[in-house]
Amino acid sequence: MNQELPVRIILQSPPTGVDFGLQKGSGNKYETIQKQQSNKNDLCFEFKILVKETNTAVPDFKGPYVQGPLSERFIYIDIGTCAGQINSVWSRRLKIPLRNISSETINLLLADSSLILETKVAGTGKDGGPNCATVKPFSGWQLVPIHK
């Protein structure tokens, strides 16, 4: 049985003037949703993913925002031209891993509708442009109140 999990990604201090959005779908058949152009503020993406009960220690995340094989699931944030920003010099994607989320964390989240699974990642990379590729270092996911 699949159950919905609320998720929040906070992109901290991305470079200004660049479009960012959540990737829905994969391959050539994807769309960018929740598109936002960065300014001096953090960007926030909230959505739901599915988790399927399994007999293994690795949760099976599913849904239109989830990418990758079972042991390496992740979420993409599209950047610049990948997010549909025609005049951008940036054409990147940011890969946010869905790793180290325990069954205990999932059960707590499912039991308490006032919580959300949240991660904060740097929006600017070492080159001064938008952060891209797999988030490194990745501080992981935390349960936080849904309304701050």
Legacy VTK file of the C-alpha trace (Angstrom):
# vtk DataFile Version 3.0
C-alpha trace
ASCII
DATASET POLYDATA
POINTS 148 float
0.000 0.000 0.000
1.288 3.468 -0.910
1.050 6.299 1.609
1.646 10.019 1.010
4.484 11.849 2.704
4.640 15.666 2.759
8.055 16.973 1.677
9.714 20.408 1.754
12.955 21.362 0.019
14.474 24.716 0.966
17.044 26.003 -1.488
19.210 28.424 0.479
20.516 31.643 -1.091
20.494 30.675 -4.781
22.031 33.172 -7.231
19.583 35.873 -8.320
17.738 35.965 -11.617
17.679 32.212 -12.212
14.547 30.062 -12.564
14.261 26.963 -10.363
11.476 24.390 -10.369
10.488 20.946 -9.206
10.761 18.234 -11.873
7.614 16.166 -12.358
8.182 13.086 -14.506
11.379 11.803 -16.057
13.242 11.337 -19.328
11.937 13.531 -22.154
8.445 13.483 -20.668
8.832 15.785 -17.704
7.475 19.169 -16.728
8.823 21.746 -14.351
6.328 22.846 -11.713
6.405 25.346 -8.846
8.735 27.462 -10.984
10.304 30.354 -9.065
12.870 32.965 -10.017
15.483 33.492 -7.349
16.067 36.785 -5.613
17.919 37.256 -2.346
15.569 34.912 -0.470
15.512 31.150 -0.037
13.220 29.168 -2.350
10.771 26.619 -0.982
9.232 23.619 -2.741
6.455 21.660 -1.017
4.886 18.519 -2.468
4.001 14.915 -1.624
5.765 11.702 -2.466
4.559 8.150 -1.957
6.174 5.450 0.129
5.377 1.799 -0.436
5.632 -0.729 2.361
8.466 -3.176 1.722
10.098 -6.129 3.450
13.499 -4.460 3.218
15.183 -1.748 5.288
15.150 0.602 2.275
11.882 2.547 1.879
10.437 2.408 -1.639
9.665 6.017 -2.569
7.400 6.513 -5.576
5.448 9.144 -7.443
5.907 11.664 -10.238
8.682 13.588 -8.425
10.800 10.560 -7.514
13.660 9.490 -9.795
16.238 6.700 -9.828
16.536 3.049 -8.807
15.200 1.759 -5.472
18.443 2.068 -3.512
19.262 5.530 -4.903
15.980 7.445 -5.199
16.176 11.231 -5.546
14.313 14.401 -6.528
15.404 16.843 -9.240
15.254 20.618 -9.058
15.454 21.996 -12.621
17.551 25.124 -13.123
17.726 27.775 -15.860
16.934 26.383 -19.315
16.050 23.004 -17.756
13.318 24.902 -15.867
12.149 26.616 -19.070
14.045 29.904 -18.657
14.837 30.576 -22.318
17.467 33.305 -21.910
19.382 31.686 -19.050
23.096 30.931 -19.289
22.460 28.046 -16.861
21.256 24.596 -17.866
21.467 22.471 -14.738
19.636 20.111 -12.440
20.125 19.625 -8.709
19.819 16.044 -7.466
18.481 15.760 -3.914
18.876 12.241 -2.505
16.090 10.455 -0.647
18.526 8.506 1.497
18.873 7.785 5.197
15.170 8.225 5.871
14.378 5.547 8.434
11.178 3.556 8.809
10.855 5.169 12.244
10.943 8.655 10.693
8.356 7.627 8.106
6.077 6.171 10.800
6.347 9.347 12.900
5.505 11.438 9.846
2.504 9.271 8.959
1.224 9.427 12.553
1.442 13.223 12.928
-0.130 15.476 10.266
1.539 18.539 11.826
4.988 17.366 10.588
6.749 17.562 7.229
9.938 15.943 5.940
12.343 18.804 5.212
15.832 19.323 3.859
17.830 22.487 3.356
20.422 22.608 0.589
22.784 25.282 -0.670
21.432 27.078 -3.725
24.811 28.404 -4.885
27.637 26.156 -6.023
31.396 26.556 -5.649
31.552 28.290 -9.044
29.125 31.007 -7.866
26.394 29.694 -10.155
23.408 27.567 -9.183
24.284 24.453 -7.207
23.977 21.359 -9.406
24.581 17.609 -9.629
24.155 15.583 -6.420
24.008 17.751 -3.293
27.332 17.534 -1.417
27.628 17.661 1.482
24.068 16.512 2.144
22.843 17.114 5.688
19.852 14.820 5.217
16.179 15.067 6.057
14.509 16.179 9.302
10.975 16.162 10.643
9.826 19.721 11.339
6.466 21.411 11.984
4.583 21.859 8.721
3.905 25.540 9.529
6.828 27.610 10.694
LINES 1 149
148 0 1 2 3 4 5 6 7 8 9 10 11 12 13 14 15 16 17 18 19 20 21 22 23 24 25 26 27 28 29 30 31 32 33 34 35 36 37 38 39 40 41 42 43 44 45 46 47 48 49 50 51 52 53 54 55 56 57 58 59 60 61 62 63 64 65 66 67 68 69 70 71 72 73 74 75 76 77 78 79 80 81 82 83 84 85 86 87 88 89 90 91 92 93 94 95 96 97 98 99 100 101 102 103 104 105 106 107 108 109 110 111 112 113 114 115 116 117 118 119 120 121 122 123 124 125 126 127 128 129 130 131 132 133 134 135 136 137 138 139 140 141 142 143 144 145 146 147
